[in-house]
Amino acid sequence: MAEVIMYSTASCPYCVMAEKLLLNKDVEVTKIRVDLDPAQRSIMMERTGRRTVPQIYIGDTHVGGYDDLSALDKAGGLDPLLAS
C-alpha cells in the first residue's frame, strides 16, 4: 500500500473528513501539522503551490485537498492509487 502524507491543522474540518475517508479504507495517514510548525507550511506551499489544508500525497502523487480526494474516490481512481 502506498504511503499517505497529509498536511493538516487541528481545526480544519476538511482535514478531518479527508482522514476519515482514508481511515475507512484502512489506510494509515501520516499527518504533518502545519499549525504547529510554520516551516512545514512553507515546505507544503513550495511543494504543492497551494496554501490551504489539507494537502494530500499518495506516494509521489499530489492528490490535492479533500474535494480532490473525494472526487478521485467517486471516479474510482483512489483505490488503485492506494494499492500502488
C-alpha positions as CSV (number, residue, x, y, z in Angstrom):
1,M,0.0,0.0,0.0
2,A,1.2,3.5,-0.9
3,E,2.4,5.9,1.8
4,V,-0.2,8.7,2.5
5,I,1.0,12.0,3.8
6,M,-1.4,14.8,4.7
7,Y,-0.5,18.4,5.6
8,S,-3.2,19.5,8.1
9,T,-4.1,21.6,11.1
10,A,-6.0,20.8,14.2
11,S,-9.1,22.9,13.5
12,C,-9.6,22.0,9.8
13,P,-12.9,20.2,9.2
14,Y,-11.8,19.2,5.7
15,C,-8.7,17.6,7.2
16,V,-10.9,15.6,9.5
17,M,-13.2,14.5,6.6
18,A,-10.1,13.5,4.4
19,E,-8.6,11.5,7.3
20,K,-12.0,9.8,7.9
21,L,-12.3,8.8,4.2
22,L,-8.8,7.3,4.2
23,L,-9.2,5.5,7.5
24,N,-12.5,4.0,6.2
25,K,-10.2,2.4,3.5
26,D,-7.9,1.1,6.2
27,V,-5.1,3.5,5.2
28,E,-2.6,4.8,7.7
29,V,-2.2,8.6,7.3
30,T,1.0,10.4,8.3
31,K,-0.1,13.9,9.3
32,I,2.2,16.9,9.1
33,R,0.7,19.7,11.3
34,V,1.5,23.0,9.7
35,D,-0.2,24.9,12.6
36,L,2.5,23.5,14.9
37,D,5.4,24.1,12.6
38,P,5.3,27.1,10.3
39,A,8.3,25.9,8.4
40,Q,6.2,22.9,7.3
41,R,3.6,25.3,5.9
42,S,6.4,26.9,3.8
43,I,7.5,23.4,2.6
44,M,3.9,22.5,1.8
45,M,3.4,25.7,-0.2
46,E,6.6,25.2,-2.1
47,R,5.8,21.5,-2.8
48,T,2.2,21.9,-3.8
49,G,1.8,25.5,-4.9
50,R,-1.2,25.8,-2.5
51,R,-1.6,27.4,0.9
52,T,-4.8,25.6,2.1
53,V,-5.0,22.4,4.0
54,P,-5.4,19.5,3.7
55,Q,-2.8,18.8,1.0
56,I,-2.6,15.0,0.4
57,Y,0.1,13.0,-1.1
58,I,-0.3,9.3,-2.0
59,G,3.1,8.0,-2.7
60,D,4.7,10.6,-5.0
61,T,1.3,11.8,-6.4
62,H,-0.1,15.1,-5.1
63,V,-3.9,14.4,-4.9
64,G,-4.8,17.9,-3.6
65,G,-7.4,18.7,-0.9
66,Y,-10.4,16.9,0.4
67,D,-12.6,17.8,-2.6
68,D,-10.0,16.4,-4.9
69,L,-9.6,13.2,-2.8
70,S,-13.4,12.7,-2.7
71,A,-13.8,13.2,-6.4
72,L,-10.9,10.8,-7.1
73,D,-12.7,8.2,-4.9
74,K,-16.0,8.7,-6.6
75,A,-14.4,8.4,-10.0
76,G,-12.8,5.0,-8.9
77,G,-9.3,6.3,-9.0
78,L,-8.4,6.3,-5.3
79,D,-8.3,2.6,-4.6
80,P,-5.8,1.8,-7.5
81,L,-3.6,4.7,-6.4
82,L,-3.6,3.5,-2.8
83,A,-2.7,0.0,-4.0
84,S,0.3,1.1,-6.0
